[in-house]
Amino acid sequence: MGGCPPAAAVPPPQIDVAALPPDGAPGPDQPMRQGVYCTRVGTLPGTDYRVQPHFLDMLDLGEAWRFGRGAGVKVAVIDTGVSPHPRLPNLVGGGDYVVAGGDGLSDCDAHGTIVASLIAAAPADGATPLPPARAPRRPDTVPTSEAPPPPPPPQTVTVVV
């Protein structure tokens, strides 16, 4: 190590905050259109929700929860949006980079809703029934000769745990 040059640090650049442009409202930077109908979600018959999935074993949630459960912490979910649900009572709309003027409180493929549920879903006490599943109203694809648009950017929703 004796032949190595001495370590040095570069000071961070100075940024003139007044020179930055103001933030715009979240929204798509080009017109968007839906290329397929929304995904249908459901569960397999006979699913036992009392059994913890094996992938959660490594998290040792019981031990982690001794230190806290995140009550009052705001978490931003930057994903496909989050659909309102009784087990997600504290959703706060954020932005939508797909639907102009949207607030991110819709989720066509359920991914963002699943992520938000893993982060902050209220436990099921058995007293509050969940809404019945809706029957599909449309076919899975939209008949069209046009190529689908490129994948849209994510939506932003804040979940208060």
Sine and cosine of phi, psi and omega as CSV:
sin_phi,cos_phi,sin_psi,cos_psi,sin_omega,cos_omega
0.00,0.00,-0.28,0.96,-0.05,-1.00
-0.90,0.44,-0.44,0.90,-0.02,-1.00
-1.00,0.01,0.02,1.00,-0.02,-1.00
-0.99,0.12,0.53,-0.85,0.06,-1.00
-0.94,0.35,0.41,-0.91,0.01,-1.00
-0.92,0.39,0.48,-0.88,0.03,-1.00
-0.96,0.28,0.52,-0.86,0.03,-1.00
-0.61,-0.79,0.36,-0.93,0.04,-1.00
-0.85,-0.53,0.55,-0.84,0.05,-1.00
-0.98,-0.22,0.78,-0.62,0.00,-1.00
-0.92,0.40,0.55,-0.84,0.01,-1.00
-0.91,0.41,0.46,-0.89,0.00,-1.00
-0.93,0.37,0.49,-0.87,0.06,-1.00
-1.00,0.03,0.80,-0.60,-0.04,-1.00
-0.92,-0.38,0.80,-0.60,0.07,-1.00
-1.00,0.07,0.98,-0.18,-0.06,-1.00
-0.88,0.48,-0.54,0.84,0.00,-1.00
-0.91,0.41,-0.40,0.92,-0.03,-1.00
-1.00,0.09,-0.17,0.99,-0.01,-1.00
-0.97,0.25,0.60,-0.80,0.05,-1.00
-0.94,0.34,0.46,-0.89,0.02,-1.00
-0.93,0.38,0.47,-0.88,0.06,-1.00
-0.92,0.39,0.67,-0.74,0.09,-1.00
-1.00,-0.02,0.18,-0.98,0.07,-1.00
-0.94,0.34,0.60,-0.80,0.03,-1.00
-0.91,0.42,0.64,-0.77,0.02,-1.00
0.08,-1.00,0.22,-0.97,-0.01,-1.00
-0.93,0.38,0.57,-0.82,0.02,-1.00
-1.00,0.03,-0.04,1.00,0.08,-1.00
-0.49,-0.87,0.36,-0.93,0.02,-1.00
-0.86,0.50,0.67,-0.74,-0.01,-1.00
-0.89,-0.46,0.45,-0.89,0.13,-0.99
-0.62,-0.78,0.48,-0.88,0.00,-1.00
-0.99,0.14,0.80,-0.60,-0.04,-1.00
-1.00,-0.08,-0.38,0.92,0.02,-1.00
-0.64,-0.77,0.35,-0.94,0.06,-1.00
-0.97,0.24,0.31,-0.95,-0.07,-1.00
-0.90,0.44,0.48,-0.87,0.02,-1.00
-0.94,0.34,0.63,-0.78,0.13,-0.99
-1.00,-0.01,0.72,-0.70,0.03,-1.00
-0.89,-0.45,0.40,-0.92,0.01,-1.00
-0.11,-0.99,-0.14,-0.99,0.03,-1.00
-0.80,-0.60,0.36,-0.93,0.03,-1.00
-0.97,0.24,0.60,-0.80,0.05,-1.00
-0.86,0.51,0.62,-0.78,0.04,-1.00
0.99,0.14,0.16,0.99,0.01,-1.00
-0.91,0.41,0.79,-0.62,0.03,-1.00
-0.98,-0.19,0.97,-0.26,-0.07,-1.00
-0.97,0.25,-0.12,0.99,0.03,-1.00
-0.98,0.18,-0.28,0.96,-0.02,-1.00
-1.00,0.01,0.84,-0.55,0.00,-1.00
-0.96,0.27,0.75,-0.66,0.05,-1.00
-0.87,0.49,0.57,-0.82,-0.07,-1.00
-0.87,0.50,-0.51,0.86,-0.03,-1.00
-0.91,0.41,-0.31,0.95,0.03,-1.00
-1.00,0.09,-0.22,0.98,-0.02,-1.00
-0.84,0.54,-0.67,0.74,-0.06,-1.00
-0.92,0.40,-0.34,0.94,0.01,-1.00
-0.97,0.22,-0.36,0.93,-0.03,-1.00
0.72,0.69,0.88,0.48,-0.10,-0.99
-0.84,0.53,-0.62,0.79,0.02,-1.00
-0.84,0.54,-0.69,0.72,0.03,-1.00
-0.93,0.36,-0.69,0.73,0.00,-1.00
-0.89,0.46,-0.64,0.77,-0.05,-1.00
-0.94,0.35,-0.24,0.97,0.10,-1.00
-0.89,0.45,-0.45,0.89,-0.07,-1.00
-1.00,-0.09,-0.17,0.99,0.03,-1.00
0.58,-0.81,0.29,-0.96,-0.01,-1.00
-0.85,-0.53,0.18,0.98,0.07,-1.00
0.99,0.13,0.27,0.96,-0.03,-1.00
-0.84,0.55,0.75,-0.66,0.05,-1.00
0.99,0.11,-0.09,1.00,-0.01,-1.00
-0.99,0.14,0.73,-0.68,0.08,-1.00
-1.00,-0.02,0.74,-0.67,0.00,-1.00
-0.82,-0.58,0.80,-0.61,0.06,-1.00
-1.00,0.00,0.79,-0.61,0.08,-1.00
-0.97,-0.23,0.95,-0.30,0.01,-1.00
-0.98,-0.21,0.99,-0.13,-0.16,-0.99
-0.43,-0.90,-0.58,-0.81,-0.06,-1.00
-1.00,0.05,0.17,0.99,-0.10,-1.00
0.97,-0.23,0.14,-0.99,0.04,-1.00
-0.69,-0.73,0.82,-0.57,0.05,-1.00
-0.99,0.14,0.72,-0.69,0.06,-1.00
-0.84,0.54,0.59,-0.81,-0.04,-1.00
-0.43,-0.90,0.52,-0.85,0.01,-1.00
-0.84,0.55,-0.47,0.88,0.00,-1.00
-1.00,0.09,-0.04,1.00,0.08,-1.00
-0.84,-0.55,0.94,0.33,-0.14,-0.99
-0.97,0.23,-0.24,0.97,-0.13,-0.99
-0.92,-0.39,0.59,0.80,0.02,-1.00
-0.95,0.30,0.64,-0.77,0.09,-1.00
-0.82,-0.58,0.86,-0.51,0.00,-1.00
-0.87,0.50,0.55,-0.84,0.02,-1.00
-0.87,-0.49,-0.98,-0.22,0.00,-1.00
-0.74,-0.68,0.22,-0.98,0.00,-1.00
-0.66,-0.75,0.90,-0.43,0.00,-1.00
-1.00,-0.09,0.24,0.97,0.03,-1.00
-0.91,-0.41,-0.77,0.63,-0.02,-1.00
-0.97,-0.24,0.88,-0.47,0.01,-1.00
-0.85,0.53,0.78,-0.63,0.00,-1.00
0.99,0.17,0.01,1.00,0.01,-1.00
-0.96,0.27,0.29,-0.96,-0.03,-1.00
-0.91,-0.41,0.11,0.99,0.02,-1.00
0.99,0.11,0.04,1.00,-0.03,-1.00
-1.00,-0.08,0.71,0.70,0.17,-0.98
-0.52,-0.86,0.52,-0.85,-0.09,-1.00
-0.56,-0.83,0.97,-0.24,-0.11,-0.99
-0.97,0.26,-0.45,0.89,-0.02,-1.00
-0.90,-0.44,0.10,1.00,0.14,-0.99
0.96,0.27,-0.10,0.99,-0.05,-1.00
-0.89,0.45,-0.76,0.65,0.00,-1.00
-0.89,0.46,-0.59,0.81,0.03,-1.00
-0.91,0.41,-0.65,0.76,0.03,-1.00
-0.91,0.42,-0.69,0.73,0.02,-1.00
-0.88,0.47,-0.73,0.69,0.03,-1.00
-0.88,0.48,-0.59,0.81,0.02,-1.00
-0.92,0.40,-0.63,0.77,0.05,-1.00
-0.90,0.44,-0.56,0.83,-0.03,-1.00
-0.98,0.20,-0.70,0.72,-0.27,-0.96
-0.59,-0.81,0.30,0.95,-0.01,-1.00
-0.91,0.41,0.68,-0.74,0.07,-1.00
-0.94,0.35,0.58,-0.81,0.02,-1.00
-0.91,0.41,0.48,-0.88,0.05,-1.00
-1.00,0.09,0.88,-0.47,0.02,-1.00
-1.00,-0.06,-0.06,1.00,0.00,-1.00
1.00,0.09,-0.24,0.97,-0.04,-1.00
-1.00,0.08,-0.52,0.85,-0.05,-1.00
-0.99,-0.16,0.94,-0.35,0.01,-1.00
-0.95,0.32,0.58,-0.81,0.07,-1.00
-0.99,0.14,0.43,-0.90,0.00,-1.00
-0.90,0.44,0.49,-0.87,0.02,-1.00
-0.92,0.39,0.47,-0.88,0.03,-1.00
-0.92,0.40,0.62,-0.79,0.02,-1.00
-1.00,0.00,0.60,-0.80,0.07,-1.00
-0.96,0.29,0.56,-0.83,0.04,-1.00
-0.89,0.46,0.64,-0.76,-0.05,-1.00
-0.96,-0.26,-0.25,0.97,-0.10,-0.99
-0.66,-0.75,0.28,-0.96,0.12,-0.99
-0.93,0.37,0.27,-0.96,-0.05,-1.00
-0.94,0.35,-0.40,0.92,-0.02,-1.00
-0.79,-0.61,0.38,-0.93,0.04,-1.00
-0.99,-0.12,0.86,-0.51,0.03,-1.00
-0.93,0.37,0.87,-0.50,0.00,-1.00
-0.37,-0.93,0.43,-0.90,0.07,-1.00
-0.99,-0.12,-0.10,0.99,-0.01,-1.00
-0.99,0.13,0.53,-0.85,0.10,-1.00
-0.94,0.35,0.56,-0.83,0.03,-1.00
-0.92,0.38,0.40,-0.91,0.01,-1.00
-0.94,0.33,0.27,-0.96,0.08,-1.00
-0.90,0.43,0.36,-0.93,-0.01,-1.00
-0.84,0.54,0.69,-0.72,-0.02,-1.00
-0.98,0.21,0.36,-0.93,0.12,-0.99
-0.93,0.38,0.24,-0.97,-0.05,-1.00
-0.97,0.26,0.27,-0.96,0.13,-0.99
-0.98,-0.18,0.31,-0.95,-0.01,-1.00
-0.85,-0.53,0.77,-0.64,0.06,-1.00
-0.68,-0.73,0.64,-0.77,0.07,-1.00
-0.98,-0.18,0.75,-0.66,0.05,-1.00
-0.93,-0.38,0.84,-0.55,0.06,-1.00
-1.00,-0.04,0.88,-0.47,-0.05,-1.00
-0.98,0.19,0.00,0.00,0.00,0.00
